[in-house]
């Protein structure tokens, strides 16, 4: 009997668990629903808890657990008993995207992990794949990149915080693009990051310039979700990139300024202040809150990029 109890601690003859998603496709800010199906083992079991965790894996950054919910507390599962625990868990608004336009983004995988705790022994199961598709506001920006002739390069997760953006998760996603031929020799690549919440989305662009020194120029929009869908992103992004590509400050970095009012989306067209050398893309001001090309990703700042 003692040996049998010891085997149960290691999952031999103990209860089994199977998690089934109602629909593995979900958007940031949406809800993921399904069932945890329990089957009792050869003897009664005292389950301490069942928890579900969202885990993201990327080729360069490894794995990160970024959301966890306990869906079942302490309970007794009798031998051979079958039980179903239904769940609905909210997806963080900043959840990385894994699928765009029906195609998976290479290099990133996201899944739901089921954790079963019995007698202080925790069994973390395999990942059940979760497919995260863009919000309509994000899709509008991504469509503009295709319209401008960009080509997808890769996607990665970066640890830390984007400068000047309110962010809840300890990392952010970068979607990297090769620029169209008209920027050949001037811009090596453009990185796109989204930081969304219930009201809207921050769109952050970083342009890596050919042969540039210092920090890369950064552009940022802060817009409401509805406004983002109606915005001419191809024009605004194209005009910003033209400013970056033609700037004579390419080898000296860009000035830093304080940013725009973060209290409301869609009303960020007025500057608080701008430091030496800062440049504001005039076409963006008053349209979707002002794209700023004078910002930096400041890794030395407490809220800077640590990636």
N, C-alpha and C positions, 0 to 999 in steps of 0.2 A: 504493500500500500504506500509506504514512504517513497519508494522508487517511482511508483506511478504518479504521485503528486509532483515529484521532481520533474518528471517528463512533461507534465502538463504545464509547468512553469515555462518550459522551452517550446511550448506549442504542440507537443506530441500528445494526441488524444484529447486536446483541449478544444475550446470552441473555435469556430471559423467565422470569418466576416467577409462579406462581398458588398462593395459599394457600386450602385448602379445609378447613373445620371439620367434624369429625364431628357435632357438635351445638353450635349457637351459644348454647344456653341453659346457664347454669352458676350455681352459688351461690358466695357468698364462702367461701373455704377449699377449694373444689372444684378440679377439674382440667379444663383445656381441652385437647382433643386434636384432631389433624388431620394434614394433609399439606402440605408445601411441594413443589409440582410444578415442576421445572426443565426447560426446553427450551433446548438449546444454540443459539447463534446461527450466523452464517455462518462463523465461525472458532473455534478452540479458545479457551477463556477460563480465566484463573486467578482463581478466586473466593477472596477473602480471608476472608469470613465471610457467614453469613446469620443475622440476628437478628430476633426477634419482640418487639414492644413493645405493652404495653397503654396505650391513650391514652383519656382521658376529656375530653369537651368539655361545657361548660355555657354557657348564654346570657350570663351576666354575667362569668364568670371566665375564659373562653377555654379553651385546651387545656392538658393536663398529662399528661406521660408518667410513669407511676408503677411500671412493672415491665418489665424487659427480660431476655431470655434468648437466648443464642447457641445456635442449634440445629444449626449446621454450621460447622466451621472451614475452614481453607484446603484447597481442593480444585481439581482441574482438570476442567473440563467441556468435552468435545470437541464439535466442530461437530455440530449437529442431535441431539445426545444427549438422551435423556429420562431423568430421574432423579427419584425420589420420596424426600423426607426426612420421615419420620414424627416427630411431636413430641407431648409431653405437658408442659404447663407448669402450675404451681400458681397458683391465684388467691389474692392476698392476702386475709386475713380481713377487712380494712377496705375492700375493693372497694366502690365506690358502687353502689347499687341503680338499675336502669333500668326495671324492670317489676314491678308489684305487682298481684296478682289478675288476671293476664292482660292488663293494660292498661299501655302504656308511660307512664313518668313524663315529662310534657312538660318540655322545657328541659335535658335531659341525654342525651348519647349516649356510648356506650363502644364501642371497637373494637380490633381487633388489626391492627397495622401490620407489614408485612414489609420488612425493610431488607436490601438486597443490595449488597455492597461488592466492586467490581472495580477494580483498579489505582488505588486511593485515591479513586475516585469512588463516592460512596454514593447509591444510589437508594432513597428512602423512598416506598413505594407508598401507595395509598389504604387507608382503614380498612375491614376486614371487620367488620361489625357483630357485637357480642357482647351477649347479653341476660342481665342479671344479676338473678336472682330472689331473694327473701328466704329466709334460713334459717327453719326452723320457729319458732325462738325470736324472730326478728324479726317474723315474720308474726303471732304472737300479740299483739304490741304494736300492730301496725298495725290488726289486727281490732278492738282495743279502741277505737281512735280512731273507727272507723266506728260501733261500738256506742254510743259516747257522743254521737254526732251531729255530729262534726267534718266539715268539708269541706276537701278538698285545695285548697291555694292554689298552691304552686310548690315546686320543689326547686332547690337551689344548692350550689355547692362554696365552702367558705371556707378560705383559706390559714391555716396556723398550727396550734396545738395547743389542744385543749379542756383547760381547767384541771383538774388533779387526775386525769386519765385517762392511762394508759399508751397511747401511740399511736405506730405505726410510720410511717404515711404523713404527708407534710407538709401534708395538708389533710384536711378532713372534710366529709361531706355533711349538709346541713340539709334536712329535709322540713317544709315550712311548712303549717299548717292554720288555717282560720278556725274559731273556737270556736263551740259551740252557743249558742242564743239566751239560755240562762240566765246566760251570762257577759257579755251585751251591756252595753256601757258600762264594763266593768271590765277585761276582757282583750281586747286587739286581735288577737293571734294567738299560736299556740304552735308552737315549732320543735322538731323531733325529730331527734336524731342517734344513730347506732349506732357503737360501737367494739367490734368482735368480735375474739376470738382462739380458739384451739383449745378452751379450757376453757369459755368463756362469752361474755357480751355485756354491755357497759356501755350503758345506756339513759339518754341525757341530754336533758332537757326544758328549754326556755327559754320563759318566759311574758312576752310584751310587754304591759305594763299600759297601759290608757288613761290618758294624762296623767301617767304616771309619770316620775320623774327618776332619774338615776343608773343603776346596773347593773340589769339585769332579773333577777328571781329564777330560780334554776336548781334543778332537781330531778334526782337521779341514782340509778339502780339499778345494782347490779352482781350479776349472777346467772349460774348455770350454764345451759347450753342446755336441759337436761331440765327444770330447775326453771322456766325461763321459760315453757315450754309449758303448765305446770300452774298458773301464777299468774293470779289474777283481776286482770288489768291494768286493766279498766274501773273496778273499784272503787278501786284504789289511785291511778290517775291522777286519777279524779274527786275523791277526797278531797284529794289534793295541790292540785288546781286550786281547790277550795273554800277551802283555807287561803290560797292566794295571793290569790284574788279578795277575800277578806274581811279581809286583813291591813291593819292601820292603818299599817304601815310602807311603804306603797306609794310615798310620795314621798321616802323617806329611804334607799332601798336596803335590802339585807339584810346582816346580819353575816356574816363569813367564819369558817369553821372548817376543821379539817385534813382531815376526810374519814374514810373507813372503811378497814379493813385490806384491802389489795389483794392479799394473798398467795393467798387462796382465794376462789372464787366461791361464792355461796350462804351465806356465813357472815360477814356484815358488819353484824350488827345492833348491835354495841357501838360507842359513840362513843369516839374518842380524845380529843376535846376540842372545844369550841365557843366561838367568840369572842362579843363583846358583840352582843346583838341577834339571835343565831342562833336559828333555829326549826327543829325537826325534826318532820316529819309523823309523829305517834305511831303511826298505823295501819300505817306501813310498817316500823317497827322490829321486827326479829325475824321478819319474814315473808319478804322477799327482800333483806334486807341494809340496809334503811333508806334511804328516799328523803330527800334532803337539800334543804331549800328555803332554807337559809342560805348556800349557796355563791354565788360570783360567777364569771363569766368575766373573768379579770383580764388585760387586754391588756398591762399593764406588766410582768407577770411573765415570766421567761424561758421558761416553758412555757405562756404564755397565748395567747389567740386573737389572731392577727395579721391576721385577715381583714378 
